Amino acid sequence: MAKLLLPQGVALEFHLVALFVAQAQARSGARWENQIPITKRSKGIAWVDLMAVSAKSSTGGGRPSSYTANKTRQLRASLNLLSNHRLVDIGDPGVRNRYEGFKLLSEDAASSAASFVEYRVPQEHEAVINVPFQFFTRGWVYLLSKSEIAAYFMWLSLSTESEWVTSLWRQRAGLFGLSRDVYDATQALAAYGLVDVLPSRERRQDGTWRNFSAGDKPYGNKIRVNHRGLWRPAPKTVEGVLRKTAALGKWSRVVGE
């Protein structure tokens, strides 16, 4: 996931949505056959319908056709990036309609340039991060920043609703490949109500420490996930938090949320 934390594009979000669709359409342990077209046809749903991207009309006229073309280019660019990281198979360059029917590849780095390993829907006994379906159906996958998504998935893998945990540098950087941005992203997640934070009394709001000397072992904030936070519609929740945060100058949860 850390490889997809790029400031531009929607490769991370596209990959997550594709995994969600695959698990919704295929049975446990089976491969997924992608029959969804990239762009709209005469009827049925397309990937441009399933993805939210910032795509303005390239002509400035705001015509639907220009908007769709811009959105389609972003989805194809995302597939190119995912292909470079061997997360999807889109066929060889120059092949007509190479993006249609793209295949998901295994997430465990099993694919190589010489041999692709197709993705299979996880079985019950496999070790996975269990992501509540509301993360997708309530719009959170589209509204959270990439750093916030990565931080949320880390907390999902480390904690439960009944267990407080502390993420140390070794876990954050070693196991998940994430930077100190996780601290700032977690403050946002707490404001949205997706995690609960029990702050250390020695830790300041900006993440620095009081009375800390070289060689001391810092104590991080304790975190637990809050699945009920996902039940709220992401657009309304994020807008409310961002407005309050802008007014107060710090991450703040909206009263009543």
Stockholm file with secondary structure:
# STOCKHOLM 1.0

chainA/1-257         MAKLLLPQGVALEFHLVALFVAQAQARSGARWENQIPITKRSKGIAWVDLMAVSAKSSTGGGRPSSYTANKTRQLRASLNLLSNHRLVDIGDPGVRNRYEGFKLLSEDAASSAASFVEYRVPQEHEAVINVPFQFFTRGWVYLLSKSEIAAYFMWLSLSTESEWVTSLWRQRAGLFGLSRDVYDATQALAAYGLVDVLPSRERRQDGTWRNFSAGDKPYGNKIRVNHRGLWRPAPKTVEGVLRKTAALGKWSRVVGE
#=GR chainA/1-257 SS CGGGCCSSSSHHHHHHHHHHHHHHHSCTTCBCCCCCCSSCCSSSCCHHHHCCCCCCCTTSSCCHHHHHHHHHHHHHHHHHHHHHTTSEECCCTTCTTTTTTCEEBCSSSCCCSSCCCBCBCCCTTSCCCCCCTHHHHTSHHHHSCHHHHHHHHHHHHHCBTTBCBCCCHIIIIIISCCCTHHHHHHHHHHHHTSEEEECCTTBCTTSCBSSCCTTCCCCCCEEEECGGGGGSCHHHHHHHHHHHHHHHTSCCCCTTC
#=GC SS_cons         CGGGCCSSSSHHHHHHHHHHHHHHHSCTTCBCCCCCCSSCCSSSCCHHHHCCCCCCCTTSSCCHHHHHHHHHHHHHHHHHHHHHTTSEECCCTTCTTTTTTCEEBCSSSCCCSSCCCBCBCCCTTSCCCCCCTHHHHTSHHHHSCHHHHHHHHHHHHHCBTTBCBCCCHIIIIIISCCCTHHHHHHHHHHHHTSEEEECCTTBCTTSCBSSCCTTCCCCCCEEEECGGGGGSCHHHHHHHHHHHHHHHTSCCCCTTC
//
